Amino acid sequence: MYSKKLPFFIAVTGLLTALGNAMPKKEISLVQSSTGSDLNNGTAGGKKGVSGAGINVVIGTFVSRINTLRFEGGAFTNLSHVNSTGKKPEFVKPSADGKFLYTTNMVNDYDGKKSGSVSSLSITPSGEMAVISTVAVPIRPVALDISPDGKNLIVATFEGATAVYIPVGEGGKLDEKSVQLITYKGQGGSISSIFDAKFDSDGDVAFFTDRDADSVYVHKFDKKGKKLVEKPFIVKLPKGSGPRNVAVAGEKEVDLYINCEKTNKIFHARLTESGEGFEAKEAKEFPSLPSGKSDPMIFGGEIAVTKDGKFVYSSNRQTDEKKPLEDNTMVVYSRDPKTGELEKTPKFFPLGGSSPRHFSFSPDADQSKVIVAFQLSNGVSIFSRDSKDGSLKVEGTTSIKRATSAFFFPMGGEPGKTKEIKQSISAKSGENKGHD
């Protein structure tokens, strides 16, 4: 059901039912749309701006260290750190209640074997952390998500080409004996590289992006059987798209926003539950770079939808450090919360750091702050966010070596022992550039 007038299309193949029966193949037309703060990466505090009450953040890195910091009055202070979860605690995410952290160890040689690992940690309101459990997973786990109830963990393994499900027990302990692995094989000679893992708002459906097979896999979660339904519904993107991350919004009608780092496009597809499976309405394509901008060294970073459903944010990473810093931007699309439609003309905000690999919103009702992790310029920055027009304004920045993920976590009590972070900036461009 696609228009022959369009040069390519999104093929959506429904493969999901409770009994594992295949749904008929569907193709949906792709409608193309077109568009017509410089930070001080120095020591703690960096550049200051207007700031409200203090808030705590946790930072994952490529240098065996997880950091917790407090941001208050436009300045950062160090709370604590751990370096016992592996060489590359690249993606670190707190549970919804802020009591636990879950982190990937993005390696291929964990414990002397060809594998990566995932760890759970306890975290106090003052930022102190302690490892609870560690589980081996296929090589190079790159992203994870924890269900809203804190009982289920999903993991994307990049070179392992595998989606991982791990039950979470009392006290945040990972259930090593009940790990579920779903390994994908690319079609038509392509390989599979699973890059992102996201739950929907209820924890009922899991989404995994396959960057090199140009697909997004949609798995229902069997809560009684405590596992993912193995046969997925597949959103197939145009060849060479390279879907990196996915943002999920809605409930009965689920909107997917997928940033594709090989083409610098954002795809919007709406899924509707139909019986035991899904149906997909037509999908649309939107540019993630300014009109006329083209650069093979710029790739997508993170993508997210605000909780009020009014905006979609996606970061753009310039991976050539000789190119202008202004190439590192946040593209912001206004969104209709009812239809999920995006406006045709987005806004762009320079972020002032090199390679914004990840960002997230603060947990307050207005999501009034955004934290961004800069992988190549070795820093993190916090921006104030205008909930009416989506605009960003820098509030503060500090240096964190090889920062790769950044989240706010619920705070309480007084910060622990604090000191200014004075890590030197020694950006290394040789490792994990480009698609990483």
Buried (B, 14 or more C-beta within 10 A) or exposed (E): EBEEEEEBBBBBBBBBBEEEEEBEEBBBBBEEBEBEBEBBBBBBBBBBBEBEEEBBBBBBBBBBBBBBBBBBBBBBBBBBBBEBBBBBBBBBBBBBEBBBBBBBBBBBEBEEEEBBBBBBBBBBBBBBBEBBBBBBBBBBBBBBBBBBEBBBBBBBBBBBBBBBBBBBBEEBBBBEEEBBBBEBEBEEEBEBBBBBBBBBEEBBBBBBBBBBBBBBBBBBBEEEEBBBBBBBBBBBBBEEBBBBBBBBBBEEBBBBBBBBBBBBBBBBBBBEBEEBBBBBBBBBBBBBBBEEBEBEBBBBBBBBBBBEBBBBBBBBBBBBBEBEBEBBBBBBBBBEBEEBBBBBEBBBBBBBBBBBBBBBBBBBEBBBBBBBBBBBBBBBBBBBBEBEEBBBEBBBBBBBBBBBBBBBBBBEEEBBEBEEBEBEEEBBBEEBBEBB
